[in-house]
Amino acid sequence: MHPSNDQTSRQNDSWLCLLFIIVLSFFTYAYNFGNPAALFWDENYHISSAQKYLNGVSFMEPHPPLGKLLIALGEKIVHPNALTNQFINTDYAQNPPAGFSFVGFRLFPTLLAWWTAPLLFVIFLLLTRRHLWAMLLSFLYVFDNALIVHQRAAMLESTMLFFGSLTILAFLWLLEWNDDPKLFRRASILFGAAFGCLLATKAFGLIFILVIPFLAYKLRHHLKQFCIFLGYGFSAFLVLYCGIWYIHFALGTTVNPSLPDKGYYQASPEYKTILDQHRTRSLSAFPVMLRDSLAFVTHYEKGVPRLDMCKKDENGSPWFYWPFGARSISYRWESLEGGNAYRYMYLQVNPVIWLTAFIGLLLAAFLLLAQYLLPSNPKLKNPFLLTVFFTLYVCFLIAVSRIDRVMYLYHYFLPLFFTFFLFALVLNELEVIGRFHLTDRRKTIALLSLGIAIFLSYQFYRPFTYYEPLTDKQFAKRNIVRLWDLKCVRCDLNDPLVVPK
C-alpha cells in the first residue's frame, strides 16, 4: 500500500522541521565552539584525563570512561596541538601554553550536544504527533543558555544527555513497535547499547533502569516479547559497557609515578601487579581492573567536601534550588582594557525555559493526582508516559537529596529533560482551562508565542553564554532573581537565604 498524498506531505513537513532544528542548533551549540581558548570548570580534569589516554598513561577517575575517551578521540582526529602531554603529570590541568587549541578536545562533546537536538525533536514528535509542535518544543533545548554554555566544553554532560535521549527514544520505539518483531528487536538492541554508553559516561544514567519495570508492565500480557527485549537489550548493554571499560584499561599501559599513589590510585595489590606486568589488555585481568576502578569512586567521593552555602566562594547549591535555576556558576571572567566591562562565562539558565519546564512538572503532577484521586474526571490520553517521566523525575531528586557531597546546578540537566517531556505530554492532555477551550490551533499559537519569548530571553542572556562583554549596569539588568546569586566582579553575593562568612 502506498502512502496517501496527505501522509507524504506530513512526512515532508516533518523532515523540513527536523532540518530546521539541526541547522538552528548548529548555530547555538556548535558554531565557534573553540572560544574561549581557555580552560574553565571541569575541563581542567577532563583534558588532563584525555591527554593520559593519548600518551598511554594509566589512571583512575570518579566518572566512567566514555566521555573522556571521546574528548581524547576528538584531539586525536583533529590534532591541532603539536604536543599533547603537558598535563599527564597531574589530574588537574592548569596554565596551557600559548596557542593551545581546545577545538579537538571539545569536538565530540559539542557534536553530541548539537545532535541531541534532532533526537529531542523525534521524541517530541512521538509524544505529540505534530511536527510543528515538536519543532517548537525543541526550542526548550536549542535556546537554553545553561545547557549551551556547559555542553560546548570538554565536559561529560553532553555525552550523558545524548545517550540519555537515545535511551528514551529507544524506549518510545519499543512501545511503538511492539507488534513488529523485527523493529522491536532493533529497538531492544538500541536501548541496551544507548543505556550501556550512558552508564559508561556518568553514574546518574542508572536512573534509566526504572523504565524497564514500566516496559515489563506494558508487556505484561506478552511475556515472550519482554524476554526478547531482555535478551537483546542486555547483550547490547554488556558489549558496549564492558567494551568501553576494556578500551580504557587497554590504553593505560604505563604508570606515571608523578600521579597520586605513585600512579597507582589506590589500586589493590592484584591490580598493581597487572600494571607492573603490562597486562592491562588481558581479558583475564579485566574483572580485577573493573572492580578496583568502581571502588575508586567511593574512595574519591569521601574526599569531596560537603555543600557550605556560607562559604564566599561556594559554587554548589542544594537540590531544591535547581528547578528555579539556582545557583548560577561563574565559570570564568576577564577584564577588558580600561576595566569598564568584563567578559563572563556563566552557567546561567534561560528563565523562560526553566519556568515553562517547572509549570509542565506542576501540571503533570496535578493531572496524575486528579486521575487517581478523582476517577470521575475525564480519562487522560497517555497516563502511562506521564507516570513514567514523573517517576523518573521524582526518583532522581530523591536519590540526589541523599548525597552528602557538594552538588551543582548542571546535575539537574537530566531531570530538566524529564520536565520537557512532561510539558509536551501536558500540552496534549489539556483541553479546557476554566471556560477556555484549548483547541489545537490555540495551542499552536501559544507555542509560537512561547518560542518567541524563549528566543528573546536567550538573546538577553547570550553574553553569559558566548563570553561577550558586559558593563556592571548591563550585568545588573540580568540579575532578575536573587536566588540565582549572579554576581559581577565588583559585586557582593546576592543570595537572599544565606549570608557568606
C-alpha positions in Angstrom: 0.0 0.0 0.0 1.4 3.4 -1.0 1.1 6.3 1.4 -1.5 8.9 0.6 -0.7 12.4 -0.5 -1.6 13.7 2.9 0.8 11.3 4.6 3.6 12.1 2.2 3.0 15.8 2.8 3.2 15.4 6.6 6.3 13.3 6.3 7.9 16.0 4.1 6.9 18.7 6.6 8.4 16.6 9.4 11.7 16.3 7.6 11.8 20.1 6.9 11.1 20.8 10.6 13.9 18.4 11.6 16.3 20.0 9.2 15.4 23.4 10.6 16.2 22.2 14.1 19.5 20.7 13.0 20.6 24.0 11.3 19.3 26.2 14.2 21.0 24.1 16.9 24.3 24.2 15.0 24.4 28.0 15.4 23.5 27.9 19.1 25.7 24.9 20.1 28.4 24.2 17.6 29.4 27.5 15.9 32.8 28.8 17.1 32.9 26.3 20.0 36.7 26.8 20.4 36.0 30.1 22.1 37.1 30.9 24.7 40.6 29.4 24.2 41.0 28.9 27.9 40.3 26.2 30.5 37.1 26.5 32.5 35.4 24.4 35.2 35.9 20.7 34.8 37.8 21.0 31.6 40.9 21.1 33.9 40.2 17.5 34.9 38.9 16.0 31.6 41.5 17.4 29.3 44.2 16.1 31.7 42.5 12.7 31.5 42.2 12.8 27.7 46.0 13.5 27.5 46.7 10.4 29.6 44.7 8.3 27.0 46.7 9.9 24.2 50.0 9.1 25.9 49.1 5.6 27.3 49.2 6.6 30.9 47.1 4.5 33.4 44.8 6.5 35.8 41.6 6.3 37.8 38.8 8.8 37.8 35.5 9.1 39.6 33.5 9.1 36.4 33.2 6.2 33.9 35.5 6.5 30.8 33.3 7.1 27.7 33.0 10.9 27.9 36.8 11.3 28.4 37.6 8.8 25.7 35.6 10.9 23.3 37.3 14.0 24.4 40.6 12.3 23.6 39.4 10.9 20.3 38.5 14.4 19.1 42.0 15.6 19.8 43.4 12.5 18.1 41.3 13.2 15.0 41.8 17.0 14.7 45.3 17.1 16.2 45.6 20.9 16.3 48.3 20.8 19.0 51.9 19.7 18.3 52.3 18.5 21.8 49.5 16.7 23.9 51.5 15.8 27.0 51.5 19.0 29.1 49.1 17.6 31.7 50.0 13.9 32.1 51.8 14.5 35.4 48.7 15.9 37.1 44.9 15.3 37.4 44.2 19.0 37.2 45.4 20.9 34.1 46.5 24.5 34.6 48.2 27.2 32.5 48.1 25.8 29.0 50.9 27.0 26.7 50.3 30.0 24.4 48.5 29.0 21.2 47.0 25.8 22.8 43.9 24.8 20.9 40.7 23.4 22.6 39.0 22.5 19.3 40.0 18.9 19.3 39.2 18.3 23.0 35.8 20.0 22.7 34.9 18.4 19.3 32.8 15.4 20.4 31.1 17.0 23.4 30.0 19.7 21.1 28.9 17.4 18.3 26.9 15.3 20.7 25.3 18.4 22.2 24.3 19.5 18.7 22.9 16.2 17.7 20.9 15.9 20.9 18.5 18.5 19.3 17.3 16.3 16.5 16.9 13.4 18.9 14.7 15.5 21.1 12.7 16.6 18.0 11.9 13.0 17.2 10.9 12.3 20.9 8.6 15.3 20.9 7.2 14.1 17.5 6.4 10.7 19.1 4.8 12.4 22.1 2.7 14.9 20.3 2.3 13.5 16.7 2.6 17.1 15.4 5.7 18.2 13.6 5.2 21.9 14.2 4.7 21.3 17.9 7.8 19.1 18.0 9.8 21.8 16.3 8.7 24.5 18.7 9.1 22.2 21.8 12.7 21.6 20.6 13.3 25.3 21.4 13.4 24.3 25.1 16.7 22.7 24.3 18.0 24.7 21.4 17.9 28.0 23.2 18.7 27.2 26.8 21.7 29.2 27.8 22.8 26.9 30.7 22.7 23.8 28.5 24.6 25.6 25.7 27.4 27.0 27.7 28.1 23.8 29.6 27.9 21.4 26.6 30.2 23.4 24.3 33.1 22.5 26.6 35.2 19.4 27.1 32.9 18.1 29.8 30.7 15.0 30.2 27.1 16.2 30.3 26.6 16.5 26.6 27.6 12.8 26.2 25.3 11.9 29.0 22.3 13.8 27.6 22.8 12.5 24.1 22.8 8.8 25.2 20.0 9.6 27.7 17.9 11.0 24.9 18.8 8.0 22.7 17.7 5.6 25.6 14.4 7.4 25.9 13.9 7.4 22.1 14.6 3.6 22.0 12.1 3.1 24.9 9.4 5.0 23.0 10.1 2.9 19.8 9.8 -0.2 21.9 6.3 0.9 22.8 5.6 1.9 19.2 6.9 -1.2 17.5 5.8 -3.9 20.0 3.7 -5.6 17.2 6.6 -5.7 14.7 9.2 -8.4 15.8 12.0 -7.1 13.5 11.7 -3.4 14.6 11.2 -4.4 18.2 14.5 -6.4 18.2 16.3 -3.4 16.7 14.8 -1.1 19.3 15.8 -3.5 22.1 19.4 -3.5 20.8 19.4 0.3 20.6 18.0 0.6 24.1 20.7 -1.7 25.5 23.5 0.0 23.6 22.4 3.5 24.4 21.9 2.6 28.1 25.4 1.0 28.2 27.0 4.1 26.7 25.0 6.3 29.1 26.1 4.3 32.2 29.7 4.3 30.9 29.6 8.1 30.9 28.1 9.1 34.3 26.6 7.1 37.1 23.5 9.3 37.0 22.4 7.3 34.0 21.4 4.5 36.3 18.1 6.3 36.8 17.0 4.9 33.4 16.9 1.4 34.7 13.5 2.4 36.1 12.0 2.4 32.6 12.5 -1.4 32.4 9.8 -2.2 35.1 7.5 0.1 33.2 8.1 -1.7 30.0 7.5 -5.0 31.8 4.1 -3.7 32.9 3.3 -2.6 29.4 4.2 -6.0 28.0 2.7 -8.0 30.9 0.5 -9.9 28.5 3.4 -10.6 26.1 6.0 -12.3 28.3 7.9 -13.7 25.3 8.3 -10.2 23.9 9.7 -8.9 27.2 12.1 -11.8 27.3 13.3 -10.9 23.8 13.8 -7.3 24.9 15.9 -8.5 27.9 18.0 -10.9 25.8 18.8 -8.4 23.0 19.0 -5.4 25.3 21.2 -6.9 27.9 23.6 -8.4 25.3 24.0 -4.9 23.7 24.4 -3.3 27.1 27.1 -5.8 28.1 29.1 -5.5 24.9 29.1 -1.7 25.0 29.6 -1.2 28.7 32.3 -3.7 29.1 33.9 -2.9 25.8 34.2 0.8 26.7 35.9 -0.1 30.1 38.2 -2.5 28.3 39.4 0.3 25.9 40.0 2.4 29.0 42.2 -0.2 30.6 43.9 -1.2 27.3 45.1 2.3 26.6 46.7 2.7 30.1 49.8 0.7 29.6 52.3 2.7 31.7 52.3 4.0 35.3 53.3 7.6 35.9 54.9 8.0 39.4 54.1 11.7 39.4 50.4 10.9 39.8 48.5 10.0 43.1 49.7 7.0 45.0 52.8 6.9 42.7 50.5 6.5 39.8 48.5 3.5 41.2 45.5 5.4 42.5 44.7 3.2 45.5 44.8 0.1 43.3 44.7 -3.3 45.0 47.9 -5.4 45.1 46.4 -7.6 42.2 45.8 -4.5 40.1 49.3 -3.2 40.8 50.8 -6.5 39.6 48.7 -6.3 36.4 50.1 -2.8 35.8 53.7 -3.7 36.6 53.4 -6.7 34.2 51.8 -4.6 31.5 48.8 -7.0 31.3 46.1 -4.3 31.1 45.0 -5.7 27.7 44.5 -9.2 29.2 40.8 -10.3 29.4 41.6 -12.3 32.5 42.7 -9.1 34.3 39.5 -7.2 33.3 37.4 -8.2 36.4 40.1 -7.0 38.8 40.6 -3.7 37.0 36.9 -3.0 36.7 36.4 -3.9 40.4 39.1 -1.5 41.6 38.0 1.3 39.2 34.4 1.1 40.5 35.7 1.0 44.1 37.8 4.1 43.5 34.6 6.1 43.1 33.8 5.6 46.8 37.3 6.5 47.8 37.2 9.7 45.7 33.8 10.8 47.0 34.9 10.6 50.6 37.3 13.5 49.8 34.8 15.7 48.1 33.6 18.5 50.6 30.0 19.0 51.6 27.9 21.9 50.5 28.6 25.0 52.6 26.4 27.9 51.4 28.2 30.2 53.8 31.5 30.0 52.0 32.1 33.1 50.0 33.4 31.1 47.0 30.9 28.2 47.2 29.5 27.4 43.7 27.4 24.5 44.8 23.7 24.5 45.6 21.1 22.3 47.3 18.9 20.2 45.0 15.7 22.1 45.9 17.2 25.3 44.3 17.7 23.7 40.9 14.1 23.8 39.5 14.4 27.6 39.8 17.7 27.8 38.0 19.7 28.4 41.1 22.6 28.8 41.8 24.3 30.2 38.7 28.0 29.5 38.4 30.7 31.8 37.2 33.0 29.6 35.1 35.5 32.4 34.2 35.8 36.1 33.6 38.3 38.5 32.3 38.6 42.3 32.4 38.6 44.3 29.1 41.0 47.1 28.5 40.1 50.1 30.6 38.3 48.0 33.2 34.8 49.3 32.4 33.5 46.0 31.1 34.1 42.3 31.6 33.6 39.1 29.7 31.8 36.4 31.7 31.4 32.7 31.1 28.4 31.9 33.3 26.2 28.8 33.8 23.0 30.9 33.7 19.6 29.5 32.7 17.1 30.8 30.2 14.4 31.7 32.7 11.5 31.3 30.2 12.5 27.7 29.5 13.0 26.7 33.1 9.8 28.4 34.2 8.0 26.5 31.4 9.5 23.2 32.4 8.5 23.8 36.1 4.9 24.6 35.0 4.9 21.4 33.0 6.0 19.5 36.1 3.3 21.0 38.3 0.6 20.4 35.7 1.7 16.8 35.2 1.5 16.3 39.0 -2.0 17.8 39.1 -3.2 15.7 36.2 -1.9 12.5 37.7 -3.3 13.3 41.1 -6.7 14.1 39.5 -6.6 10.9 37.5 -6.0 8.7 40.6 -8.0 10.6 43.2 -10.9 11.8 41.1 -11.8 8.9 38.8 -14.9 10.7 37.6 -12.7 13.2 35.8 -12.1 12.7 32.0 -9.6 10.0 31.4 -6.1 11.0 30.4 -4.9 10.2 26.9 -1.5 9.0 28.0 -1.3 8.4 31.7 1.4 5.8 31.2 4.1 8.1 29.9 3.1 10.9 32.2 3.7 8.4 35.1 7.0 7.2 33.6 8.6 10.6 33.3 7.1 12.0 36.5 8.5 8.9 38.4 11.9 9.3 36.8 12.0 13.0 37.9 10.9 12.3 41.5 13.2 9.3 41.9 16.2 11.2 40.6 15.7 14.1 43.0 15.1 11.6 45.9 18.4 9.9 45.1 20.3 13.2 44.8 18.9 14.5 48.0 20.6 11.7 49.9 24.1 12.5 48.5 26.2 14.3 51.1 28.9 15.8 48.8 28.5 19.2 47.2 26.4 19.2 44.0 25.9 21.8 41.2 23.1 23.2 39.0 24.2 21.1 36.0 23.4 18.0 37.9 19.8 18.9 37.2 20.1 18.6 33.5 18.7 15.1 33.3 15.6 15.8 35.3 15.2 19.0 33.4 14.8 16.8 30.3 12.1 14.8 32.0 10.2 18.1 32.6 10.5 18.9 28.9 8.8 15.6 28.1 6.1 16.2 30.8 5.4 19.6 29.3 4.9 18.1 25.9 2.5 15.4 27.3 0.6 18.0 29.3 0.2 20.1 26.1 -1.5 17.0 24.5 -3.7 16.4 27.6 -5.1 19.8 28.3 -8.4 20.6 26.5 -10.1 23.1 28.8 -8.8 25.7 31.3 -11.9 27.0 33.1 -14.2 28.1 30.3 -11.4 28.5 27.8 -11.2 25.7 25.3 -7.7 24.8 24.1 -8.1 23.8 20.5 -5.1 22.6 18.5 -5.0 26.0 16.8 -4.8 27.8 20.1 -2.1 25.5 21.4 -0.1 26.2 18.3 -0.4 29.9 18.7 0.6 29.5 22.4 3.7 27.5 21.4 4.6 30.1 18.8 4.4 32.8 21.4 6.4 30.7 23.8 9.0 30.2 21.1 9.4 33.9 20.6 9.7 34.5 24.4 12.3 31.8 24.6 14.4 33.3 21.8 14.2 36.8 23.2 15.3 35.5 26.6 18.2 33.6 25.0 19.4 36.7 23.3 19.2 38.7 26.6 21.4 36.2 28.4 23.7 35.3 25.4 26.7 37.4 26.7 27.0 34.9 29.6 26.9 32.0 27.1 29.3 33.2 24.4 31.8 35.2 26.5 30.6 38.7 25.3 31.4 41.9 27.2 29.1 43.4 29.8 29.3 46.5 31.9 28.2 46.3 35.6 25.0 48.1 34.7 24.2 45.6 31.9 25.1 42.7 34.3 22.7 44.1 37.0 19.8 44.1 34.5 20.2 40.4 34.0 20.2 39.6 37.7 16.4 39.4 38.0 16.1 36.6 40.5 18.2 36.9 43.7 18.2 33.2 44.3 20.4 32.8 41.2 23.1 34.7 43.0 24.5 36.2 39.9 27.5 38.4 40.9 29.7 40.7 38.8 33.4 41.1 39.5 32.9 44.1 41.8 29.6 42.9 43.3 28.7 41.2 46.6 27.0 37.9 46.9 23.3 38.2 46.4 21.7 35.0 47.8 18.6 36.0 49.9 18.7 32.9 52.1 22.3 32.7 53.3 25.0 35.2 54.4 28.6 34.3 53.4 31.3 34.3 56.1 
